[in-house]
């Protein structure tokens, strides 16, 4: 039972961690590079060649580094964007990780994450995490029904609440560190 709890907490952390990062930004430079690559041609082969060229010449690396070191930090500390993301940000800009038993999709703005997991009976269950503010994410199920929430306290402890607001479990920063060290 303890092993299952650890696995569940690790999966929840993987889904929630990007939304709890205080300095997570929109990565506008990187999105501009993606847009340029996508606008080069409708032909997937041309787009693939351009992607390889951008990778070899380090265009993606420079854009991401610029976002991390300059754009995202300036926005975090001042609240103002140096570079606006491209106007055509699409759902395809979302981050998605999938395998046969689970999938995790983080929305393009980083405010939502959808976790889909195969249960031991073979059925799939899906929950959606919605970032409410810097410390709180709601957990929503079918028909957007509130299942619960996760709140990060000032000391970094994650408190897992049910739909009535009652704390059902928690995970200390030390436990989070141990779980992340294993992955």
N, C-alpha and C positions, 0 to 999 in steps of 0.2 A: 504494500500500500504506500509506503514511504517513497519507493522508487517511482511509482505512478505519479505521486504528488510532485516529485522533482521534475519529471518529464513534462507534466502539465504546466508547471511554473516556467520551465525553460521555454516551452512553446509560446506561452503568453508573453514572456519577456522579449522573445524574438519579434513578436507582433507589435509590442508596445514601445520598445526601446527607441526606435526612430522618432516616435511622437513625443517622447519625454526629453529628448535632447534639446536643451535650451538654445543651442546655437545651430539648430538645423535650419537651413535656409533654402531658398528656391533654386539655387544653382543656375542663375541666369546665363552665365557665359557658356556653360556646358549645354544647356538647352538650345542656345543659339547655334552651337556647333551641330547638334543633332538636327536642327531645323535646316541648316545649310545643306547638310548631307541628304536629308529627305527631299529637299527641293531641287537638287541637282538634276534628277531625272525620275520618271515613273518606273524605269526599268530596274528591277532588283539587282541585276548584275552590275550595273553602273553604280548604284548606291553601295553595293558591297565593295567594289574597287575603291571608291572614294573613302569608305570607312577604313579600309586597309591603309590607304595613303595617309589619311589623318592619323592613324595609329602609328605608322612608321615614323612620320614627321613629328610625332608627339603633340599634335593639335589638341587631342582630348586631354592629355595629361596637363598641358599648360592651362587649358580652360578650367579644369577641375581644381588645379592648384590655386589659380586666381580666385575662383569662387570660395574655396576654403579659407585662404589666407586674407583676402581683401573683401570681396562682396558680401559674403555671409556674416563676417565679423562686424563690418561697418553697419549692416542692417540690424544685427543683434544689439549692438551698443547704442546706435542712434535712432533706430526705428525707420530709417530712410534707406531706400534702395539706390545704389549707384547705377545699376543696370536693370532695366525691366526685363522679365522673361519674354520670350517671343509671344506674340498675340495668339498664335495658333497652338498653344499648349493643348494637347489632346489627351484623351484617356490612355492612349498608347504610350504616353510619357511615364506611366505608372511603373513601379518596380514590381516584378512578379517572380516568384519562385515556386516551382511545382514539381511534385513527383507523384507516384501512383497512389500514395496514401494521404497526401496533404498538399495544400497550396496556400500560399500567402501572397496577397496582392496589396501593396501600399499605394494609395491614390497619388495622383500627380502633384498635389500640393502638400502631401505628407500629413494630412489631417484625418485620414481614414485608413483603416487596414481591414481586409477581409481574410479571415482564416477559415479554411475548409478542411475538415479532417475526417478520414474514414474511421468509423467506430469498429469495435471488435466484431459486430454483427454484419459488417460490410456496407452499412449505410453511411452516407455522408451527412455530417452536421456542419452548419455554417454559422459563424458569428461575425459581427462587424464591430470594430473598435472605432469610436468617434472621439477625436480630441476636442474636449470642451474648453480647456485652457492649458496653461503650462504644467499643471499638476494633476489634471483629471482627464480620464478617458471613460466614456460610457461603453458598455458592452451591450450590443443589440442583437436580437435574434430574428426569427421569421416575422415578417410584416413590421419590421423595425421596432418590435416590442423590447422594452428595456429589460435586460437580464440582470444587470449589475453595473458596477463601476470599479475602476482601479484608481486609487489616489496615491500620489507620491507625497509623503510627509516631508517636513523640513529636514529631518535627519536622513532622508533617502529611503526610508522604509516604504515598501509598496503595500498598501492596504487594499484587499479585495473585498468589495461589498456586494451583498445580494440586492435584488430589486427594491427591497424595503429600506436599504441604507445600513443594514446590520453588517458589521465586519465578520466575514466568514473565515478568512485566513490572512496571513501577512508574510512578507518576505523581507528580511533585513538586508541592508547593503552588503553585509558580509556573505549572506547566503546567495545573493545575486552574483557577487564576485566569484564564489566557488562554482556556481552553475556555469557561468560564462567561461571560467578557466578550463572546464571539462570539454567544452564544445570546440 
